[in-house]
Structure formats: structure tokens, C-alpha cells
Amino acid sequence: MLEWIETAGIMAKGGFIAVAGLLLVFAVLVLFFLSIKLLGRIGKNGEDPTD
């Protein structure tokens, strides 16, 4: 029983770390994408985007 509780705790920590890592990667990708879009708009000085 005690081993099962320890294993569950390790699994919960691993799952939490995995979810946090995925959210961090997703947030970085979104910020990267938004910054590229913003820099593209600033660089074109109001021209219509062709993409």
C-alpha cells in the first residue's frame, strides 16, 4: 500500500511537470507568433499583408 502511494505521488509529480512543460512551450510559441505578426505589421508600415 505504501509503495502504491509513493508511486502515485511520483506519477502525479511527473504528470504535473509534463502539463506545465506543455503549457510553457505553448505560451512561448504563441508569444513568438504574435511578436512576428506585430513586427511584420510595423515593418510594412500599414501596407496590406500579402499572406
OpenMM code with the backbone's topology and positions (N, CA, C; nanometers):
from openmm import Vec3, app, unit

residues = "MET LEU GLU TRP ILE GLU THR ALA GLY ILE MET ALA LYS GLY GLY PHE ILE ALA VAL ALA GLY LEU LEU LEU VAL PHE ALA VAL LEU VAL LEU PHE PHE LEU SER ILE LYS LEU LEU GLY ARG ILE GLY LYS ASN GLY GLU ASP PRO THR ASP".split()
positions = [
    Vec3(0.0838, -0.1204, 0.0000),
    Vec3(0.0000, 0.0000, 0.0000),
    Vec3(0.0874, 0.1257, 0.0000),
    Vec3(0.1913, 0.1265, 0.0824),
    Vec3(0.2780, 0.2435, 0.0911),
    Vec3(0.3527, 0.2655, -0.0399),
    Vec3(0.3980, 0.1568, -0.1018),
    Vec3(0.4667, 0.1693, -0.2309),
    Vec3(0.3724, 0.2279, -0.3359),
    Vec3(0.2460, 0.1864, -0.3329),
    Vec3(0.1485, 0.2358, -0.4300),
    Vec3(0.1282, 0.3862, -0.4131),
    Vec3(0.1231, 0.4314, -0.2874),
    Vec3(0.1058, 0.5752, -0.2617),
    Vec3(0.2274, 0.6523, -0.3126),
    Vec3(0.3472, 0.6002, -0.2879),
    Vec3(0.4677, 0.6677, -0.3362),
    Vec3(0.4703, 0.6720, -0.4884),
    Vec3(0.4322, 0.5598, -0.5509),
    Vec3(0.4299, 0.5554, -0.6977),
    Vec3(0.3285, 0.6558, -0.7519),
    Vec3(0.2116, 0.6649, -0.6887),
    Vec3(0.1100, 0.7596, -0.7332),
    Vec3(0.1608, 0.9028, -0.7180),
    Vec3(0.2336, 0.9296, -0.6117),
    Vec3(0.2884, 1.0636, -0.5917),
    Vec3(0.3889, 1.0989, -0.6995),
    Vec3(0.4741, 1.0025, -0.7343),
    Vec3(0.5724, 1.0269, -0.8402),
    Vec3(0.5010, 1.0488, -0.9733),
    Vec3(0.3980, 0.9692, -0.9995),
    Vec3(0.3230, 0.9835, -1.1245),
    Vec3(0.2553, 1.1197, -1.1297),
    Vec3(0.1985, 1.1637, -1.0179),
    Vec3(0.1308, 1.2932, -1.0145),
    Vec3(0.2307, 1.4062, -1.0389),
    Vec3(0.3487, 1.3958, -0.9760),
    Vec3(0.4508, 1.4987, -0.9986),
    Vec3(0.4945, 1.4994, -1.1448),
    Vec3(0.5163, 1.3814, -1.2007),
    Vec3(0.5575, 1.3731, -1.3412),
    Vec3(0.4515, 1.4296, -1.4340),
    Vec3(0.3254, 1.3977, -1.4071),
    Vec3(0.2169, 1.4499, -1.4898),
    Vec3(0.2070, 1.6010, -1.4787),
    Vec3(0.2235, 1.6523, -1.3575),
    Vec3(0.2175, 1.7972, -1.3375),
    Vec3(0.3300, 1.8663, -1.4130),
    Vec3(0.4505, 1.8086, -1.4045),
    Vec3(0.5651, 1.8666, -1.4756),
    Vec3(0.5416, 1.8615, -1.6261),
    Vec3(0.4849, 1.7503, -1.6743),
    Vec3(0.4595, 1.7366, -1.8179),
    Vec3(0.3580, 1.8403, -1.8652),
    Vec3(0.2496, 1.8571, -1.7899),
    Vec3(0.1465, 1.9548, -1.8276),
    Vec3(0.2026, 2.0963, -1.8222),
    Vec3(0.2789, 2.1265, -1.7175),
    Vec3(0.3384, 2.2597, -1.7050),
    Vec3(0.4343, 2.2856, -1.8208),
    Vec3(0.5113, 2.1847, -1.8580),
    Vec3(0.6036, 2.1998, -1.9702),
    Vec3(0.5309, 2.2249, -2.1007),
    Vec3(0.4223, 2.1503, -2.1229),
    Vec3(0.3454, 2.1701, -2.2459),
    Vec3(0.2854, 2.3103, -2.2499),
    Vec3(0.2309, 2.3559, -2.1376),
    Vec3(0.1738, 2.4908, -2.1332),
    Vec3(0.2814, 2.5961, -2.1573),
    Vec3(0.3994, 2.5750, -2.1012),
    Vec3(0.5089, 2.6706, -2.1200),
    Vec3(0.5496, 2.6773, -2.2663),
    Vec3(0.5643, 2.5611, -2.3298),
    Vec3(0.6013, 2.5579, -2.4717),
    Vec3(0.4929, 2.6248, -2.5557),
    Vec3(0.3653, 2.5962, -2.5252),
    Vec3(0.2546, 2.6559, -2.5997),
    Vec3(0.2548, 2.8079, -2.5846),
    Vec3(0.2762, 2.8561, -2.4627),
    Vec3(0.2786, 3.0006, -2.4385),
    Vec3(0.3934, 3.0664, -2.5145),
    Vec3(0.5104, 3.0022, -2.5154),
    Vec3(0.6251, 3.0584, -2.5874),
    Vec3(0.5963, 3.0638, -2.7372),
    Vec3(0.5355, 2.9584, -2.7910),
    Vec3(0.5035, 2.9574, -2.9339),
    Vec3(0.4033, 3.0673, -2.9685),
    Vec3(0.3022, 3.0867, -2.8835),
    Vec3(0.2021, 3.1913, -2.9084),
    Vec3(0.2676, 3.3292, -2.9042),
    Vec3(0.3513, 3.3536, -2.8037),
    Vec3(0.4194, 3.4832, -2.7945),
    Vec3(0.5109, 3.5053, -2.9143),
    Vec3(0.5808, 3.4010, -2.9567),
    Vec3(0.6693, 3.4101, -3.0726),
    Vec3(0.5893, 3.4454, -3.1978),
    Vec3(0.4759, 3.3768, -3.2175),
    Vec3(0.3911, 3.4016, -3.3342),
    Vec3(0.3357, 3.5439, -3.3324),
    Vec3(0.2863, 3.5870, -3.2162),
    Vec3(0.2307, 3.7224, -3.2065),
    Vec3(0.3380, 3.8283, -3.2297),
    Vec3(0.4580, 3.8062, -3.1788),
    Vec3(0.5646, 3.9049, -3.1991),
    Vec3(0.6024, 3.9136, -3.3464),
    Vec3(0.6033, 3.8005, -3.4162),
    Vec3(0.6342, 3.8029, -3.5600),
    Vec3(0.5254, 3.8790, -3.6356),
    Vec3(0.3986, 3.8541, -3.6013),
    Vec3(0.2890, 3.9257, -3.6675),
    Vec3(0.3003, 4.0756, -3.6414),
    Vec3(0.3303, 4.1128, -3.5170),
    Vec3(0.3407, 4.2541, -3.4809),
    Vec3(0.4582, 4.3192, -3.5531),
    Vec3(0.5733, 4.2533, -3.5557),
    Vec3(0.6894, 4.3082, -3.6255),
    Vec3(0.6619, 4.3181, -3.7746),
    Vec3(0.5890, 4.2232, -3.8295),
    Vec3(0.5539, 4.2288, -3.9714),
    Vec3(0.4666, 4.3493, -4.0017),
    Vec3(0.3703, 4.3774, -3.9142),
    Vec3(0.2834, 4.4938, -3.9360),
    Vec3(0.3628, 4.6232, -3.9246),
    Vec3(0.4524, 4.6304, -3.8262),
    Vec3(0.5328, 4.7519, -3.8091),
    Vec3(0.6253, 4.7701, -3.9295),
    Vec3(0.6836, 4.6616, -3.9782),
    Vec3(0.7767, 4.6703, -4.0904),
    Vec3(0.7092, 4.7114, -4.2194),
    Vec3(0.5825, 4.6724, -4.2378),
    Vec3(0.5127, 4.7062, -4.3621),
    Vec3(0.4519, 4.8464, -4.3577),
    Vec3(0.4509, 4.9089, -4.2415),
    Vec3(0.4003, 5.0462, -4.2270),
    Vec3(0.2588, 5.0622, -4.2818),
    Vec3(0.1704, 4.9695, -4.2455),
    Vec3(0.0309, 4.9850, -4.2824),
    Vec3(-0.0062, 4.9285, -4.4174),
    Vec3(0.0876, 4.8687, -4.4894),
    Vec3(0.0519, 4.8075, -4.6170),
    Vec3(-0.0321, 4.6827, -4.5929),
    Vec3(-0.1067, 4.6417, -4.6964),
    Vec3(-0.1882, 4.5219, -4.6812),
    Vec3(-0.0977, 4.3993, -4.6761),
    Vec3(-0.1161, 4.3126, -4.5758),
    Vec3(-0.0346, 4.1903, -4.5706),
    Vec3(-0.0698, 4.0969, -4.6851),
    Vec3(0.0305, 4.0373, -4.7466),
    Vec3(0.0061, 3.9507, -4.8620),
    Vec3(-0.0133, 3.8051, -4.8217),
    Vec3(0.0171, 3.7696, -4.6960),
    Vec3(-0.0009, 3.6303, -4.6553),
    Vec3(-0.1471, 3.6063, -4.6282),
] * unit.nanometer
topology = app.Topology()
chain = topology.addChain("A")
for resn in residues:
    res = topology.addResidue(resn, chain)
    for name in ("N", "CA", "C"):
        topology.addAtom(name, app.Element.getBySymbol(name[0]), res)
